[in-house]
């Protein structure tokens, strides 16, 4: 039976990780062939372009004492903003083996090129005093009143950092993981979550001034906080779950906090541009307007991690969301709207604000040959290079479960940064390979002739989508695992494979041994399923 979202998160963030050094992984008896060794490819330097060489299995450097070598190891729920010469990435408190425990919260790292990252430490030492004060004030006003919680259990989740004017704001999530009543969750919901605000003049300083609460989880009275019988898992005590903030300022200067996880869906909360907070939180309507939901009638809906951007080239707002549970099945969906509060529509025109399933899907568990593949790829950050205006996607990705030789392999969380390109009808497609700053070349029609791996990502819960080998030949035919025809539009750098228009790019083949420069393509089927291709010969 499913658990409430706070308990679910705790199980996934803490219990799994506490097992890391006491549980040995074993091979799956369901697999007809051995899982590829994740340690390959080896560390190599490619002549002419010294691409990234760090390994995806970082267990040998997972401890806190090795954090100078982490690069993008131990990343979860990233948010990225540029300040000066550096991109700064902040994140949820989560690490393999709980390596970061006791060293602060909201850890961050920086990079000049989005490839090599320097771990910098924490940006918060302890929970601000207002969290406990607000929690217990609210408990005291409940009917009947509840006693104060003297030592709350805190979780530090999913910050969002944005430059606003001359300041940098961090909207952060702190959850109180205590039952509302009693000592377990059998007869009670989990306690509430809070989103707070901190500001700094310069990310390099790491000096933040806390501004207090922005919004919290608030009950609407539809469900009691205690139970006398079987829990109804189709509802929840709180209306909106106050975690996973994302911030946007519209071209008209209005500011919104987009937040939410499971419960009633994703909310848009209008902010005062001067304070960065709502003007009041007196009634439930002050807590935001629902702009997306996976189910209009149920509060148990596996969607969270909203990320909102505005693309001036298309003049759409894009709402990215994480679907399903986070350890394996996590996948990313996107909907768009001409107005900030919706309605948000999918590629099929369906109204996501009203509860329609969201398409397209832009990431999904996958595997190219010679690698275990990646799962749990979602809760993304979407950001731009302010100079080139290139768009990027960043999220964590995990190794699959039960990889031989790696204890609790699914707790290996590597940060991924990928380029985004836009289809001619204005939808984002994510690069098949992680960003490596590969020099751009002139891609000609003849460049595509050869062997490729292609993945068409059908949505399958907790199932890794695997590649097939195909061949693009000089007579414009496609053969192998997929058959048909291909053509190339060099002006728009668009490869059409069996009628699917794909954006192409120079890329780094992370799965090859040795790693090397290659070509990739990325497109969407009419139904909104990703199609990824990588040239191998």
HELIX and SHEET records of a PDB file:
HELIX    1   1 UNK A    5  UNK A   10  1                                   6    
HELIX    2   2 UNK A   11  UNK A   15  3                                   5    
HELIX    3   3 UNK A   16  UNK A   18  1                                   3    
HELIX    4   4 UNK A   59  UNK A   61  5                                   3    
HELIX    5   5 UNK A   64  UNK A   69  5                                   6    
HELIX    6   6 UNK A   96  UNK A   98  5                                   3    
HELIX    7   7 UNK A  129  UNK A  140  1                                  12    
HELIX    8   8 UNK A  203  UNK A  205  5                                   3    
HELIX    9   9 UNK A  284  UNK A  287  5                                   4    
HELIX   10  10 UNK A  409  UNK A  411  5                                   3    
HELIX   11  11 UNK A  445  UNK A  448  5                                   4    
SHEET    1   A 4 UNK A  79  UNK A  83  0                                        
SHEET    2   A 4 UNK A  86  UNK A  90 -1                                        
SHEET    3   A 4 UNK A 105  UNK A 111 -1                                        
SHEET    4   A 4 UNK A 118  UNK A 124 -1                                        
SHEET    1   B 4 UNK A 154  UNK A 164  0                                        
SHEET    2   B 4 UNK A 167  UNK A 176 -1                                        
SHEET    3   B 4 UNK A 193  UNK A 200 -1                                        
SHEET    4   B 4 UNK A 209  UNK A 216 -1                                        
SHEET    1   C 4 UNK A 246  UNK A 249  0                                        
SHEET    2   C 4 UNK A 255  UNK A 259 -1                                        
SHEET    3   C 4 UNK A 266  UNK A 271 -1                                        
SHEET    4   C 4 UNK A 289  UNK A 292 -1                                        
SHEET    1   D 4 UNK A 303  UNK A 311  0                                        
SHEET    2   D 4 UNK A 316  UNK A 323 -1                                        
SHEET    3   D 4 UNK A 331  UNK A 337 -1                                        
SHEET    4   D 4 UNK A 361  UNK A 363 -1                                        
SHEET    1   E 2 UNK A 366  UNK A 367  0                                        
SHEET    2   E 2 UNK A 465  UNK A 466  1                                        
SHEET    1   F 4 UNK A 375  UNK A 384  0                                        
SHEET    2   F 4 UNK A 391  UNK A 398 -1                                        
SHEET    3   F 4 UNK A 413  UNK A 422 -1                                        
SHEET    4   F 4 UNK A 428  UNK A 430 -1                                        
SHEET    1   G 9 UNK A 450  UNK A 456  0                                        
SHEET    2   G 9 UNK A 468  UNK A 472 -1                                        
SHEET    3   G 9 UNK A 477  UNK A 480 -1                                        
SHEET    4   G 9 UNK A 484  UNK A 489 -1                                        
SHEET    5   G 9 UNK A 494  UNK A 497 -1                                        
SHEET    6   G 9 UNK A 500  UNK A 509 -1                                        
SHEET    7   G 9 UNK A 516  UNK A 524 -1                                        
SHEET    8   G 9 UNK A 530  UNK A 535 -1                                        
SHEET    9   G 9 UNK A 450  UNK A 456 -1                                        
END                                                                             
